[in-house]
């Protein structure tokens, strides 16, 4: 028995020592989408300040593919020593597990939620010729004209698709889904009047709402957002309890020592509280937000349960 304890102690010693000296070399932050997108912008916004807070360089590593699954799998299987961080997204970790695809990793069993980093609300917009000017009038119009409103999305199972289906389900209305390969072509058809409704990223639709080509009715977040403070939430504008959007957060591989998790969490808290970072993120259409590991774990679980129920109720599957 003594020999076994000595062997176990010898095995644990490098992990304990590593946690005490962490970090003593550069850290990689895996971003699961290609350069130039929203996730990449968030990752690069926090990488520099996070490196300064931790005292080591944080290098962004883009590992795109399969809607974020490729990069998340790499991070989940990395050594649990704190030198591989994952910038995970809602679509990969809270939605994909419910869409019928078998993932090569388990988002719950293989990853430790460290902190929420940013939330990205959508704006509910309609074509300028749709005879509505509020959430309530949109719901009334859709009820009076079932199946006559077409809504666009970035693709089946994507966040804009689910946000709209949640809206329709809670409002008791029927609209026709028209999936696109991304929101940009959907936006073009929305402006042209080929489709009439869409939930889309703030920065994508804001210029067109300002010009009058589209009408912005509400923001999808549960409360007012600093990104578009003048726009009321859907929940306040006619559909109580509604909330949707996407989020980005930092995760570590399961087995990472609690001391390292705590150091990364504390560093992120400092970084995300900085006014300059909050302002930079707001310009990108996202809102900086920190959560403790405990609160973020509960947040991810609740979000996964919410979208899992909607997906099951509607029978949504990725073919």
C-alpha positions in Angstrom: 0.0 0.0 0.0 2.8 2.4 0.9 4.5 1.7 -2.4 1.3 2.5 -4.3 0.9 5.7 -2.4 4.5 6.7 -3.2 4.0 5.9 -6.9 0.7 7.9 -7.0 2.5 10.8 -5.3 5.3 10.7 -7.8 2.7 10.8 -10.6 0.9 13.8 -9.2 4.0 15.8 -8.3 4.6 17.2 -11.8 0.9 18.3 -12.1 1.0 20.0 -8.7 4.3 21.7 -9.4 3.1 22.7 -12.9 0.0 24.4 -11.3 2.2 26.3 -8.8 4.5 27.7 -11.5 1.8 28.2 -14.2 2.2 29.8 -16.6 5.9 29.6 -17.6 5.6 29.3 -21.4 3.3 30.6 -24.2 -0.4 29.6 -24.2 -2.4 28.8 -27.2 -6.1 29.9 -27.6 -7.9 27.6 -30.0 -10.5 29.5 -32.0 -12.8 27.0 -33.7 -13.7 29.2 -36.7 -11.7 30.8 -39.6 -10.0 34.2 -39.4 -12.2 37.2 -40.0 -15.4 35.9 -38.4 -17.0 36.8 -35.1 -15.3 34.1 -33.0 -11.9 35.1 -34.4 -12.5 38.8 -33.6 -13.5 37.9 -30.0 -10.5 35.6 -29.6 -8.0 38.2 -30.9 -9.6 40.9 -28.7 -8.9 39.0 -25.5 -5.6 37.2 -26.4 -3.3 40.2 -25.9 -4.8 41.5 -22.6 -5.1 37.9 -21.3 -1.5 37.3 -22.0 -0.6 40.5 -20.1 -2.7 39.4 -17.2 -1.1 36.0 -17.1 2.4 37.1 -17.8 2.8 34.9 -20.9 2.0 35.3 -24.6 -1.4 34.0 -25.6 -1.3 32.9 -29.3 -4.6 32.5 -31.3 -4.7 29.3 -33.3 -7.6 29.0 -35.8 -8.7 25.4 -36.1 -11.9 25.6 -38.2 -14.1 22.9 -39.5 -17.5 21.1 -38.9 -19.1 24.1 -37.2 -16.4 24.3 -34.6 -16.2 20.6 -33.8 -12.7 20.1 -35.2 -11.1 22.8 -32.9 -13.1 21.9 -29.9 -12.1 18.2 -30.2 -8.4 19.2 -30.4 -8.8 21.3 -27.2 -10.7 18.6 -25.4 -8.0 16.1 -26.1 -5.1 18.4 -25.2 -2.9 17.9 -22.2 -4.7 19.3 -19.1 -1.9 21.6 -18.1 -3.4 25.0 -18.9 -1.4 25.7 -22.0 -4.3 25.0 -24.4 -7.4 27.2 -24.0 -10.6 26.8 -26.1 -12.7 29.7 -27.2 -15.9 27.7 -27.5 -19.2 28.8 -29.0 -22.8 28.1 -28.3 -23.5 26.4 -31.6 -20.7 23.9 -31.1 -21.2 23.1 -27.4 -24.8 23.8 -26.6 -26.6 23.1 -29.9 -24.6 20.6 -32.0 -25.0 17.7 -29.4 -28.8 17.8 -30.0 -28.8 17.8 -33.8 -28.3 14.0 -34.3 -24.6 14.2 -35.2 -22.1 12.0 -33.2 -19.4 14.3 -31.7 -15.9 13.0 -31.2 -15.8 14.5 -27.7 -18.3 15.1 -24.9 -18.8 18.8 -24.2 -19.7 18.1 -20.6 -17.3 15.3 -19.7 -14.3 16.5 -21.6 -14.2 20.3 -21.0 -14.2 22.6 -18.0 -16.1 25.9 -18.4 -13.9 28.7 -17.2 -15.8 31.9 -18.1 -18.2 33.4 -20.4 -16.4 35.9 -22.6 -19.0 37.6 -24.8 -22.7 37.4 -25.8 -23.8 38.2 -29.3 -27.5 39.2 -29.6 -29.5 39.3 -32.8 -31.7 42.0 -34.1 -35.2 41.1 -35.3 -35.6 42.8 -38.6 -38.2 42.9 -41.3 -38.3 44.2 -44.9 -39.3 47.8 -45.1 -42.5 46.9 -47.0 -43.9 44.5 -44.4 -46.8 46.4 -42.7 -45.6 46.1 -39.1 -43.6 48.4 -36.9 -43.3 46.4 -33.6 -43.0 42.9 -32.2 -46.7 42.8 -31.3 -47.8 43.9 -34.8 -45.5 41.3 -36.4 -47.1 38.6 -34.3 -50.6 39.9 -35.1 -49.8 40.0 -38.8 -48.3 36.5 -38.8 -51.3 35.1 -37.1 -53.6 36.8 -39.6 -51.5 35.5 -42.5 -50.2 32.0 -41.5 -47.4 30.7 -43.7 -47.2 33.9 -45.8 -44.1 35.3 -44.1 -40.7 33.8 -45.1 -37.8 34.1 -42.8 -34.1 33.6 -43.7 -31.3 32.0 -41.7 -27.6 31.1 -42.1 -28.6 27.4 -42.4 -30.6 24.7 -40.7 -29.7 24.3 -37.0 -27.8 27.6 -36.9 -28.4 30.2 -34.2 -30.5 32.5 -36.4 -32.7 29.5 -37.4 -33.2 28.4 -33.8 -33.8 32.0 -32.6 -36.6 32.4 -35.1 -38.1 29.0 -34.4 -38.1 29.8 -30.7 -39.8 33.2 -31.5 -42.5 31.5 -33.6 -43.1 28.7 -31.1 -43.5 31.1 -28.2 -45.7 33.5 -30.3 -47.8 30.7 -31.7 -47.2 31.7 -35.3 -46.2 29.9 -38.5 -43.5 31.2 -40.9 -41.7 29.5 -43.7 -38.0 28.8 -43.2 -35.6 29.6 -46.1 -32.1 28.5 -45.2 -29.1 30.1 -46.9 -25.3 29.4 -46.8 -24.6 32.3 -44.4 -26.5 35.4 -43.4 -25.0 37.7 -46.1 -27.0 36.2 -49.0 -30.1 36.0 -46.7 -29.7 39.7 -46.0 -29.6 40.5 -49.7 -32.9 38.7 -50.3 -34.4 40.3 -47.2 -33.6 43.8 -48.5 -35.0 42.8 -52.0 -38.2 41.5 -50.4 -37.7 37.8 -51.4 -38.0 37.0 -47.7 -39.6 39.2 -45.0 -38.2 38.4 -41.6 -34.8 37.6 -40.1 -32.8 37.4 -36.8 -29.3 38.6 -37.7 -26.1 40.0 -36.2 -26.2 43.6 -35.1 -23.4 44.8 -37.3 -24.8 43.1 -40.3 -28.2 44.7 -40.3 -27.6 48.0 -38.5 -26.5 50.1 -41.5 -29.6 48.9 -43.5 -31.9 49.7 -40.6 -30.4 53.1 -40.4 -30.9 53.7 -44.1 -34.5 52.6 -44.0 -34.0 49.4 -46.1 -35.0 47.3 -43.1 -37.0 47.9 -40.0 -35.4 46.9 -36.7 -38.1 45.8 -34.2 -36.2 44.5 -31.2 -33.0 42.9 -29.8 -33.0 39.2 -29.0 -31.2 39.4 -25.6 -33.1 39.0 -22.4 -32.3 42.6 -21.3 -31.2 45.8 -23.1 -27.7 45.4 -24.6 -24.9 47.9 -24.6 -24.4 47.1 -28.2 -27.7 48.7 -29.2 -29.0 50.4 -26.1 -31.9 52.1 -27.8 -33.5 48.9 -29.0 -35.9 47.1 -26.6 -35.6 43.3 -26.0 -38.2 41.1 -27.7 -39.2 40.0 -24.2 -40.2 43.6 -23.3 -41.6 44.5 -26.8 -44.3 41.8 -27.0 -43.0 38.3 -26.1 -42.3 37.9 -22.4 -39.6 35.4 -21.5 -38.0 35.3 -24.9 -34.2 35.3 -25.2 -31.8 34.1 -27.9 -28.4 34.7 -29.5 -25.0 33.2 -29.3 -22.1 33.3 -26.9 -18.4 32.7 -26.7 -16.6 31.3 -23.6 -13.2 30.0 -22.5 -12.9 26.3 -21.6 -10.0 24.0 -20.5 -9.5 20.3 -20.9 -11.0 18.1 -18.2 -8.4 17.2 -15.6 -6.8 20.7 -15.5 -5.9 21.5 -11.9 -8.3 23.7 -10.1 -5.5 26.2 -9.3 -4.9 26.8 -13.0 -8.6 27.1 -13.7 -8.7 29.7 -11.0 -5.8 31.7 -12.4 -7.3 31.8 -15.9 -10.7 32.7 -14.5 -9.2 35.6 -12.4 -7.2 36.9 -15.4 -10.3 36.9 -17.6 -12.2 38.8 -14.9 -9.7 41.5 -15.1 -9.5 41.5 -18.9 -13.3 41.6 -19.4 -13.8 44.5 -16.9 -11.5 46.8 -18.9 -13.6 49.7 -20.5 -11.4 49.6 -23.6 -12.1 46.0 -24.2 -15.8 46.4 -23.6 -15.9 49.3 -26.1 -13.9 47.3 -28.7 -16.3 44.3 -28.4 -19.3 46.6 -28.6 -18.0 47.9 -31.9 -18.0 44.3 -33.1 -21.6 43.8 -32.1 -20.9 41.7 -29.0 -21.0 42.4 -25.3 -18.1 41.5 -23.0 -19.2 39.5 -19.9 -17.4 37.5 -17.2 -18.8 34.6 -15.2 -17.2 32.4 -12.5 -16.5 28.8 -13.5 -19.5 27.6 -11.4 -21.9 30.1 -12.9 -20.6 29.5 -16.4 -21.1 25.8 -16.0 -24.7 26.3 -15.0 -25.2 28.8 -17.8 -23.9 26.3 -20.5 -26.1 23.5 -19.0 -29.2 25.7 -19.1 -28.5 26.9 -22.6 -28.0 23.3 -23.8 -31.2 22.2 -22.2 -33.2 25.0 -23.7 -32.1 24.4 -27.3 -32.2 20.7 -26.8 -35.9 20.8 -25.9 -36.7 23.1 -28.9 -34.8 20.9 -31.3 -36.6 17.8 -30.0 -40.0 19.4 -30.0 -39.6 20.6 -33.6 -37.8 17.4 -34.8 -34.9 19.4 -36.2 -32.0 17.3 -37.5 -29.0 17.9 -39.7 -29.2 15.6 -42.7 
